[in-house]
Amino acid sequence: MSASNKKQWMYEKLNRLVKLCKSTEPDQPDDKHLFMPTTIDAYDMLNDVEDNYDDMSLVEIKKIMVEANKIWKFRRKVYNGDIDWSWQSQLDDELNVLIKQGSVISAIKHYRKECEKESGTSPSLKESKDYVDKLRDKLKK
C-alpha cells in the first residue's frame, strides 16, 4: 500500500470515529463539557492525519491508532446501549482495560486521580482498591 493510500485508509477510519462520536454525543451537555473530550480527541486525530501524515513517524501513527481504538470501543458501547454516558462508565471501561493488562496498581491510581478530577475528592487507597477489586471480580465471571 502506498503512503497516500495508507493516509487515505487511516483518514477514512478516523472519519468513521468522528461520525460515531457525533452520533453518541450526549443530547444535553453537562456542567463541565459542551463537547465531550473524546469527540475533541477524535477530531484532533483526524486533522492531524489530514495535515501531518507525511511527516509523522510510525510511533506517532501507532499512538493515534491505539487512542482511536480506545475511543471507538467506548463509543460503540454507548451506541449499543451497553453503558450509559457518564464519566463513571468511561472510567470503568478504562479500569477494565488496565485490569485485563494486569496493571491493578495502575488501575487504583487511575481511579483515585479521575475521581478527584471529576468530583473534587479523592477516595482513600482502601476504597480505591476495593472498587478495582470488585471490577476485577466481575471480569472473572
C-alpha positions as CSV (number, residue, x, y, z in Angstrom):
1,M,0.0,0.0,0.0
2,S,1.5,3.4,-1.0
3,A,1.9,6.2,1.5
4,S,-1.0,8.1,0.1
5,N,-3.2,5.0,0.2
6,K,-2.2,4.5,3.9
7,K,-3.1,8.1,4.7
8,Q,-6.4,7.8,2.9
9,W,-7.2,4.5,4.7
10,M,-6.4,6.0,8.1
11,Y,-8.3,9.1,7.3
12,E,-11.4,7.1,6.4
13,K,-11.2,5.1,9.6
14,L,-10.8,8.3,11.7
15,N,-13.7,9.9,9.9
16,R,-15.9,6.9,10.9
17,L,-14.7,7.5,14.5
18,V,-15.7,11.2,14.3
19,K,-19.2,10.2,13.0
20,L,-19.6,7.7,15.8
21,C,-18.6,10.4,18.3
22,K,-21.1,12.8,16.8
23,S,-23.9,10.2,17.0
24,T,-23.2,9.2,20.6
25,E,-22.6,12.7,21.9
26,P,-25.0,13.4,24.8
27,D,-28.0,15.4,23.9
28,Q,-27.6,17.7,26.9
29,P,-24.1,18.9,27.8
30,D,-23.1,18.6,31.5
31,D,-21.7,21.3,33.7
32,K,-18.1,20.6,32.6
33,H,-18.3,19.8,28.9
34,L,-20.1,21.3,25.9
35,F,-18.3,18.8,23.7
36,M,-17.0,15.5,25.2
37,P,-13.2,15.2,25.4
38,T,-13.2,12.0,23.3
39,T,-15.0,13.9,20.5
40,I,-12.4,16.6,20.5
41,D,-9.7,14.0,20.6
42,A,-11.2,12.2,17.5
43,Y,-11.3,15.5,15.6
44,D,-7.7,16.3,16.6
45,M,-6.5,12.9,15.3
46,L,-8.5,13.3,12.1
47,N,-7.0,16.7,11.5
48,D,-3.5,15.5,12.4
49,V,-3.6,12.8,9.8
50,E,-5.0,15.1,7.2
51,D,-2.4,17.8,7.8
52,N,0.7,16.0,9.0
53,Y,0.6,12.3,8.0
54,D,3.6,12.6,5.6
55,D,5.7,14.0,8.4
56,M,4.6,11.5,11.1
57,S,6.8,8.7,12.5
58,L,5.5,5.2,12.8
59,V,5.4,5.7,16.5
60,E,3.1,8.7,16.2
61,I,0.8,6.9,13.7
62,K,0.6,3.9,16.1
63,K,-0.2,6.2,19.0
64,I,-3.1,7.7,17.1
65,M,-4.4,4.2,16.1
66,V,-4.2,3.0,19.7
67,E,-6.0,6.0,21.1
68,A,-8.6,5.8,18.3
69,N,-9.3,2.2,19.2
70,K,-9.9,3.2,22.9
71,I,-12.4,5.9,21.9
72,W,-14.1,3.6,19.3
73,K,-14.5,0.8,21.9
74,F,-16.1,3.1,24.5
75,R,-18.3,4.9,22.0
76,R,-19.6,1.6,20.5
77,K,-20.7,0.5,23.9
78,V,-22.6,3.8,24.3
79,Y,-24.0,3.4,20.8
80,N,-25.1,-0.2,21.5
81,G,-26.7,0.8,24.8
82,D,-24.4,-1.4,26.8
83,I,-23.4,1.5,29.1
84,D,-24.7,4.9,29.9
85,W,-22.9,8.2,29.0
86,S,-21.2,9.2,32.2
87,W,-17.7,9.8,33.4
88,Q,-18.1,6.8,35.7
89,S,-18.9,4.5,32.8
90,Q,-15.9,5.7,30.9
91,L,-13.7,5.3,33.9
92,D,-14.9,1.8,34.5
93,D,-14.1,1.0,30.9
94,E,-10.6,2.4,31.3
95,L,-10.1,0.5,34.5
96,N,-11.2,-2.8,32.9
97,V,-8.5,-2.3,30.3
98,L,-5.8,-1.8,32.9
99,I,-7.1,-4.8,34.9
100,K,-7.0,-7.1,31.9
101,Q,-3.4,-6.0,31.3
102,G,-2.6,-7.0,34.8
103,S,-1.9,-3.4,35.9
104,V,-4.1,-3.4,39.0
105,I,-1.9,-0.8,40.8
106,S,-2.2,1.5,37.8
107,A,-5.9,1.0,37.8
108,I,-6.1,2.0,41.5
109,K,-4.0,5.1,40.9
110,H,-6.1,6.0,37.8
111,Y,-9.3,5.6,39.8
112,R,-8.1,7.9,42.5
113,K,-6.9,10.5,40.1
114,E,-10.0,10.5,37.9
115,C,-12.4,10.6,40.9
116,E,-10.6,13.6,42.3
117,K,-10.6,15.3,38.9
118,E,-14.4,14.8,38.4
119,S,-15.7,15.0,42.0
120,G,-13.1,17.1,43.8
121,T,-12.4,14.5,46.4
122,S,-10.0,11.6,46.2
123,P,-11.2,8.2,47.6
124,S,-8.9,6.5,50.1
125,L,-6.5,3.9,49.0
126,K,-8.6,1.2,50.5
127,E,-11.8,2.5,48.9
128,S,-10.0,2.6,45.5
129,K,-8.6,-0.9,45.9
130,D,-12.0,-2.3,46.9
131,Y,-13.5,-0.6,43.8
132,V,-10.9,-2.0,41.5
133,D,-11.2,-5.5,43.1
134,K,-14.9,-5.5,42.5
135,L,-14.4,-4.7,38.8
136,R,-11.7,-7.4,38.6
137,D,-14.2,-10.0,40.2
138,K,-16.8,-9.0,37.6
139,L,-14.3,-9.6,34.8
140,K,-13.6,-13.1,36.1
141,K,-17.3,-14.2,35.9
